[in-house]
Amino acid sequence: MLLIDANAILRYILNDNADMANTVCELITTSKVFVRYEVLAEVIYVLNKVYSMPKAEIADVVKTFLSLINVETESKEALDTALKTYADTNLDFVDCVLYGFRLIYGYEVFTFDKKLNSMIDRLD
């Protein structure tokens, strides 16, 4: 399995460099690739802070990318929850991942973050 980095994902999503976007497209078409959460956090940060993309649009394009047949990640259920939460709240993406793992798998989360604690408290 091949790990893919944030720059490759961004070129694919943004298609701002046709050669690079095509290379990533060909890679994904012919090989299985694995996307780590750390990489997604960077992609989401860049789309939001550098490209000023709205959170709901970011969640949609990332979900679309992750739905490609040869793209895999650790837990699609927790990640889907994280992306939906990211689009619908003012939490940052990493907090949304923690929330997703709490909601889907029941993991306990320790944090001093009041917004995240408030979301988690609503589950109990």
ROSE-339824 format. One record per residue (C-alpha): residue number from 1; x, y, z; residue in one letter. Coordinates in nm, 2 decimals, always signed. Layout:
// ROSE-339824
NUM, X, Y, Z, A;
...
END
This chain:
// ROSE-339824
1, +0.00, +0.00, +0.00, M;
2, +0.12, +0.35, -0.09, L;
3, +0.09, +0.64, +0.15, L;
4, -0.02, +0.96, -0.02, I;
5, +0.06, +1.31, +0.11, D;
6, -0.13, +1.63, +0.14, A;
7, +0.03, +1.80, -0.17, N;
8, -0.08, +1.51, -0.39, A;
9, -0.44, +1.52, -0.25, I;
10, -0.45, +1.90, -0.29, L;
11, -0.33, +1.88, -0.65, R;
12, -0.61, +1.62, -0.72, Y;
13, -0.88, +1.82, -0.55, I;
14, -0.79, +2.16, -0.67, L;
15, -0.66, +2.06, -1.02, N;
16, -0.45, +2.37, -1.01, D;
17, -0.16, +2.19, -1.18, N;
18, -0.29, +1.97, -1.46, A;
19, +0.02, +1.76, -1.49, D;
20, +0.03, +1.68, -1.12, M;
21, -0.34, +1.63, -1.09, A;
22, -0.33, +1.38, -1.38, N;
23, -0.04, +1.20, -1.22, T;
24, -0.23, +1.16, -0.89, V;
25, -0.54, +1.06, -1.08, C;
26, -0.34, +0.79, -1.27, E;
27, -0.18, +0.67, -0.94, L;
28, -0.52, +0.64, -0.77, I;
29, -0.66, +0.46, -1.07, T;
30, -0.39, +0.20, -1.08, T;
31, -0.28, +0.16, -0.71, S;
32, -0.43, +0.15, -0.37, K;
33, -0.34, +0.45, -0.16, V;
34, -0.37, +0.50, +0.21, F;
35, -0.45, +0.84, +0.36, V;
36, -0.36, +0.91, +0.72, R;
37, -0.56, +1.15, +0.94, Y;
38, -0.25, +1.37, +0.99, E;
39, -0.25, +1.42, +0.61, V;
40, -0.62, +1.50, +0.60, L;
41, -0.57, +1.75, +0.88, A;
42, -0.31, +1.93, +0.66, E;
43, -0.54, +1.91, +0.35, V;
44, -0.83, +2.06, +0.54, I;
45, -0.62, +2.33, +0.70, Y;
46, -0.48, +2.44, +0.36, V;
47, -0.82, +2.43, +0.19, L;
48, -0.96, +2.65, +0.47, N;
49, -0.68, +2.89, +0.55, K;
50, -0.50, +2.92, +0.22, V;
51, -0.79, +2.88, -0.02, Y;
52, -1.07, +3.01, +0.20, S;
53, -1.29, +2.72, +0.12, M;
54, -1.60, +2.70, +0.34, P;
55, -1.61, +2.41, +0.58, K;
56, -1.91, +2.24, +0.42, A;
57, -1.74, +2.24, +0.08, E;
58, -1.42, +2.11, +0.23, I;
59, -1.61, +1.82, +0.39, A;
60, -1.78, +1.74, +0.06, D;
61, -1.46, +1.74, -0.15, V;
62, -1.27, +1.54, +0.11, V;
63, -1.56, +1.28, +0.13, K;
64, -1.56, +1.26, -0.25, T;
65, -1.19, +1.20, -0.26, F;
66, -1.21, +0.94, +0.02, L;
67, -1.49, +0.76, -0.17, S;
68, -1.27, +0.68, -0.46, L;
69, -1.23, +0.30, -0.50, I;
70, -0.86, +0.28, -0.44, N;
71, -0.84, +0.53, -0.15, V;
72, -0.83, +0.38, +0.20, E;
73, -0.81, +0.52, +0.55, T;
74, -0.82, +0.40, +0.90, E;
75, -1.18, +0.42, +0.99, S;
76, -1.42, +0.56, +0.73, K;
77, -1.71, +0.56, +0.99, E;
78, -1.53, +0.78, +1.23, A;
79, -1.39, +0.99, +0.95, L;
80, -1.74, +1.04, +0.80, D;
81, -1.86, +1.15, +1.14, T;
82, -1.56, +1.38, +1.18, A;
83, -1.62, +1.54, +0.84, L;
84, -1.99, +1.59, +0.91, K;
85, -1.92, +1.74, +1.25, T;
86, -1.65, +1.97, +1.09, Y;
87, -1.90, +2.10, +0.84, A;
88, -2.17, +2.16, +1.10, D;
89, -1.98, +2.30, +1.39, T;
90, -1.70, +2.55, +1.48, N;
91, -1.47, +2.27, +1.60, L;
92, -1.14, +2.22, +1.42, D;
93, -1.09, +1.90, +1.23, F;
94, -0.87, +1.72, +1.48, V;
95, -1.13, +1.77, +1.75, D;
96, -1.39, +1.64, +1.51, C;
97, -1.18, +1.32, +1.46, V;
98, -1.17, +1.27, +1.84, L;
99, -1.54, +1.33, +1.85, Y;
100, -1.59, +1.08, +1.57, G;
101, -1.40, +0.81, +1.75, F;
102, -1.60, +0.88, +2.07, R;
103, -1.93, +0.86, +1.89, L;
104, -1.86, +0.55, +1.67, I;
105, -1.64, +0.34, +1.90, Y;
106, -1.71, +0.48, +2.25, G;
107, -1.35, +0.59, +2.31, Y;
108, -1.31, +0.81, +2.61, E;
109, -1.16, +1.15, +2.52, V;
110, -0.97, +1.37, +2.77, F;
111, -0.94, +1.73, +2.68, T;
112, -0.94, +2.08, +2.83, F;
113, -1.12, +2.21, +2.51, D;
114, -1.45, +2.34, +2.62, K;
115, -1.62, +2.32, +2.28, K;
116, -1.52, +1.95, +2.24, L;
117, -1.62, +1.86, +2.59, N;
118, -1.96, +2.02, +2.53, S;
119, -2.01, +1.81, +2.22, M;
120, -1.90, +1.49, +2.40, I;
121, -2.12, +1.57, +2.70, D;
122, -2.43, +1.58, +2.47, R;
123, -2.36, +1.21, +2.40, L;
124, -2.39, +1.10, +2.76, D;
END
